[in-house]
Amino acid sequence: MNTTATEVLEFVKENDIKFVRLNFCDILGFQKNISITADELPSAFENGVSFDAHAIQGFRDVTRSDLFLFPDPVTLAVLPWRPGPGRVARFYCDIKNPDGSVFLHDGRTLLKQTVARAEKLGYVCKIGAECEFYLFKTEESGEPSGIPFDKGGYLDISPLDRGEDMRREICLTLEEMGIKPEASHHEQGPGQNEIDFKFSDAITCADNLQTFKAVVKAIAARNGLFASFMPKPILNAAGSGLHVNISLSQNGQNIFKNEIEGHSNVAESFIAGVLAKTPEITLFLNPLANSYERFGKFEAPKYVSWSNQNRSQLIRIPAATGERVRMELRSPDPSLNPYLSFALIVSAGLDGIESKTVLPPSVDADLYTAGSSITKALTTLPDTLGKAIALAEKSSFVKKMLGEEWLSKYLEIKKIEANDFTASKDKEQFYKARYYNNI
């Protein structure tokens, strides 16, 4: 065991931690965990903890079903909503094969490889996630009712905004776990909220996003509510997006510049790479049939375009200065697998840098009201799950990133889902049955 693991074991001993959750996520991004006693943690660091990979969707067949979880020491966090005596801590884990080699179909491993590629090219990538979610009332049985917690709108205050105490509790819990919230507010939809946390390295951001979703759901449940990260839980209201903010630094300096300073060639090529690849990776950024209800309305993009400040674009450069200048990708939604998605986004940008892709001119128009003279020249994002599947299946970039076996498993799962959706007579009922309690 290394020094960090030794320090962690000492912390666990000194802080009355009796149970340890080993977290990872499946191919679709759903969190999974194994709970062990604190006494077993030294062995977990040294030898891993085995699990049945055949029972995890998209991982392994029954003939090679053993995989091992190795807790990442730097991800230790105590769960504040599970008080002592006998406190509970959690780690995010690396997944390895029985021979000790890394399991290549793990999104966290893929993201680590992508970060290493960026560093080899001389860049450090920082990501910040802006995640929206809905709060719903629950029935006496505890099941979600479908009735929003309030009727507030964008940036409303109490009494229209009934979620402010909930957001406060969530932010305080995140702080206890070492995650620094930057801002929180009511969003456009009834019962819709947003909490943003500080930029961090890509892997930490993905870990923090998984933690964030778990915290939101736990705090909501503790207060008799249900939190939903479904992209479009109310069809006639705003959808929930997951805006991904990315910056790159080279030799400690942010290469992104604002509109006045003028964008660097490298930053422009990174943005151009992401623009070029977004249609073919949309399946992973927007993985549900319900995801496609968002596009083209309530400030969710429809076209492959970019601009400064303009929220109708796929990519915008927010007004900022210095280290806070970044690009914001506005199409993803909270149902994604963050490790897999961040790896694809960053790799697309790095491909753009390596090939010196030229950034097309900005589209300085409101694309929700623009006429065909502007929009006819623009590529549209896929507007159904089926179309997104077709683009991913044909993509040499996606195949290079995931490999044929991983991609085949993912496509198989999603094709079944798309076919079930197409066969459904009532899409709203399909969404409710398929996603509402699970996302």
N, C-alpha and C positions, 0 to 999 in steps of 0.2 A: 504493500500500500504506500502511496506517496504521502508527503507531508500534509497536503490538504485533506486527504481522507482521515489522517490521524487527528487533525484538528477538529474535523467534523465529529468524530467519535467522542472526543472529549466534550464538545458542546452538547451532544445528545445526552451524555452521562450527567452533565452538570445542570441540565434544564428539564429533568423529569420527563424525558420523551420515552414513551413505552411502545409506541407503534409507529411504523414507517411505511408510507405509501410509495411504491415505485411506479411512476407514471410513464406512459408512452401513448402513442396514438396509432390507430390502424391506418390503412391505405387511404381512407376517406377523411381522416382527421378527427374521428371520434376518440375521445380520451378513454383510456383503459388504465387499470392499475392492479397491482398485487400488494396486499398489506402483509408486512412481516413484523415481528417483534424487534425491538431495538437490539436485543442480544444477537440477532441474526445479521445485523448490518455489517460487521467485519467480514463475514463470509461472503456477503453480497458484493462488497467491494473487491474481494479477492477472486471469487469464483463465479459471480453472477447468480441470478435466480432464474430457474428454468420455467417455461410456460409452454402451453400447447399452441403452437403457431397455426396449426390446422384450424383451430376454433376462431382465429382472428381473420376476418374477411380480407381476402387478397394476399395473405402472407405465404402459406406453405400448404402442400398437399399432405395427406395423412402418412405417406411413406417417409417424409423427412420433417417431422412435426416438432422437433425440439429446437427452441431458441432460448437465449439467455439475456436477462436484463442486468445491465451494469449501471448502478446509480452514478450520476455525474455529481461529484462532491460540491461543485460551485453552485448547484441549483437548490441546495438545502433551504427549506422554508418551513416554519412552524405554522400550522393551520389555526388561525386565531378563533375560528368558530367551533373548534374542538378543544375546550379548556381542560385543565388538569383537575385532579391528579391523573397521571397517565396521559400526557399530551401527545398529539399526533403531528408528525413532520412528513414532508414529502420531498422527493427528488424526481427530476426528469432523468430518463435513462437512455443509454446507448444500447442498441440491440446487436448481439453478436451470435455467430454460428457456434456449434459445439467445438470447433477447432480453434476458436478465438478470433477468427476473422470477422470483419464487420458484415452485418446483414445489409446488402446493397439495396433492398426494397424498403428501407426505412427513410422517411422524409427528412428526419433530423440528420442522418448521415449524409444525405444528398446536399442539404443546406451547408453542412460543414465543408464538404468538398467544394461547393460553389464559393464560399468565403475564402477558402485556401487559394482558389483560382484567382479571385480578385486581388488578394494580397501578393500573389506571385507577379501580377501585372502592375503592382505598386499602389493599389487602391484599398482603402478601408471603407466599407459600406456601413452606413447608419440607416436604420429604419424606424419610423414611428407609425403606429397604427391608430386610426380614429374609428372606433367601433360603436355602431348604433344597435340598440336593442329595444324591445317592447316589454312593458310590464302589464300583465293581465290579472284581473281578479280571479279567485278560485271558487269553486263550488264547495258545499259542505263536505263533500267526499275528499276534497283536496285536489281534485282534477281541475285543470284550467278551464275557465268559463268562456273564454273568447271575448269577454267584455274588458275594454281597456281600463287601466287603473284611474285615468283622468281624461279630461277633454282639453288639455293644454296644447299649445302650439309652440313654435320656435321661440326660444329664450323667454317664455312666459315665467311668471313667478307665482307663488302661492297666493290665492287658493286654486287658481287654474292648474298650476303645476303641483301635483300631490307627490311627486317623486323626489323632491329635494332632500328629504330626510333619508330616503333610501340611497340616493347618490352619495350623500355625506357618509353614511355607514360603509358603503362600498369603498369609497376613497380612503377612509381611515383603515379599513381592513387591508387594502392593497399596500398602504404605507407600512403597516406592521409586517408585511411580507417582503418589504424591500423594493416595492414598485412605486414610483413617484408619479401620481396623477398630475397633469398640467392644468386641465380644465374639465368642467362638467356642466351640462345644461340640458334643458328640455329640448327635444327635437320637434320637427314639423308635425308628426303624426300624434294622434291621441294616445297617451301612455308611452310615447317614444322618448328615449333618452340617449345621451351620448357622453362617454367619458374618454378623454384622451390622456395617454401617458407619455413620458419623456422618450426622446430618441434613445436608442441603444444599438449595440451591434445586432446583426441580423438574427443570430441564434437566440440571444437573450430576448429580443422582441417577440420571436415566435413562442418561446417558453412563456413569456409574460402574457401573451394573448390567450394562451390556453389557461393560464392561471386566472386571468381576468374573467373569462367566461364561467369558470368554475365558481369563482367568488360571487359573481352576479347572481347565478342560479341559487347558490347556497343562502345568500343574504335575502333574496326575494322569498325563498321558501320559508325561511325563519320568520318572515313578516307576513306569512299567509298569502303570498303572491306567486305568480308564475312568470319567469323571465324567458322570453323567446328571442333567439337569434335567427329565426327564419327570415329569409330575404324580404318576403312580402306577405306578412301574416294577415294584413287587412288590404284587400285588393284595391279599394278606392282611396287608400291613404298612402303616405310616403313609405317607400321601402327602406329597409335597413342596409346601409352600405358599410364597407370596411375600406376606408380610404387609406392607401399605402403611400406614405411619404418617404422618399429615398434621397439621401445625399451621399456623395463620394468625397473622400479627402485623400490628398496625395501630399506626402511629406508634412502632414499636420494641417494642411490648408484645404478648405472646402473648394472643390472645383466648380461648383454651381454658383452662378452669378445671377443677380436680379436683372430686371428689364433695363434699367438705366445703365448698369455696369456692362451689360452685354454678355451673353453666354459664351463660355469657352468652347472650342471645337470638340474637345473630349466630352464635355457634358452634353453637347448637342448630339453627338454620335450615340451616347448612352440612351438619351431620350428617343432618338430615332430607332434604335434597336428594339426598345420596349414597344414603341408604336407598331413597328413592323410585325412583331411576333404576337401581340395581344390577341388578335382573332383566333389564332391556332392554339393558344393556351387558355382561352376563355373557359373551356370545359373544366379546368382545374380552379380557376378564379371564381367561377359561378357554377358549381357542380350539381345544382338541383333543377328540376323542371320549373319549380317555383322561382328560381333566380331570374328567369327571363321576363317575369312580370315587371321587374324594376326598370328595365332599359327604356330610355327615351322620355321619362317623365320624373317629376319631383327631383330635379337636379341629378338624375342618373344619366350617364352618357348613352348615346346610340351610335355615334360615328367615331371613326378612328381619326382623331385630330388633336391638336394641342393649341394652347394660347396662354398668355399671362393673365392670371387672376380669374379668368372666365370659367364659371362653374358648369357650363353646358358642354365642356370638352372632356375627352377621355383623359388627357393629361393637362394639368394646369401648373403654372409656376406661381405659387402664392406670393403676394407682396411681402417681402422680408428683406433683411440685410444680414451680411456677414455669415456666421455659421448657421443661421436659421434658414438660409435659402435652400430650397430643395424642389424636387418634382413630386407631384401628387398624382398617383394613378387612382382614378375614381370609379372604375368598373367593378372591382372585387366586392364580394359580400361576405358576411360573417360565417357562412356555412363551409368555407374552404378549409383545406388542410394547410395551415400557415407555413409549415416547413417546406412542403412540396411547392406551394405557390410562390413563396419568397425566392426559392432556388430558381424557379423558372423565370421569374421577373428579372432578377439580378443577372442571370446568365444571358437573357435576351439583350440586356443593356451592354454586358461585356462583349457579346458578339458584335454589337454595333460599334463599340470602341475599336475592336480588333480589325473590323472590316472598314472602318472610317465611314460608316453610313452617314449620308447627308440628311440632315433634318429638313423635312418639307416646310414650306412657309406656314406660319401660324394662321389659324382661322379666327379672326377677330369679329365674331358674330354670335348672336344668340341662336344656337342650333335648334332650340325648341320652337322658334318662330320663323327661322330662315326659310326662304323660298328654294325651289328646286335649282335655281341658277347657282346656288352655293352648295347645296347638299348632293347634287347629282354627281359631283366629282369626288365625293368622299366614299371611302369604304365603310360599310356598316358592320357593327358587331353582329355575331350570330344571334338570332332572336328566338331560337328554341334550343332545347337540350339536344335534339337530334342533329341540328345543324352544327352545334359546337362539337359533337362527337365526330362528325364527318371531317371537320377541319383538323381536329387533333389526330385522327387516324391517318390523314395524308401528310402530316407534318414530319419532315425529316429532323427538325429541331427537337420536337418532343421525343421522337424515337431515340435520338442521340442522347438526350438527357436521361430518359427512364430505362432505355433498353427494351427490347421486344417483349420479354416475358412480363415485366412490370406493366408496360403499356397495355398488353393484351388482357391482363387481369382487370385493370381499371376499366378498359373499354367494355369488357364483358358485363361488369356490374352495371355500368351506366346505360348500356344498350337495353338491358332488361328493364331498367327504370323508365327509359324513354318509351319503350314499347307499352309498358303498363299505363303510362300517362296517355299515350295516343289512344289506347283502347278504352280509357275511362270515359264515362258519359257525363260526369260532373267534375270539372277540374277543381272546383273549390273543395268538394268532398275528398278528392284525391289528395290535395295538399294537406287537408286536416288529418286524414288517416295516415298519410305517409310521413309527414314531417313535423306536425304541430307539437307533439309531445317529445320529440327527439332532438330538435335542433336548438 
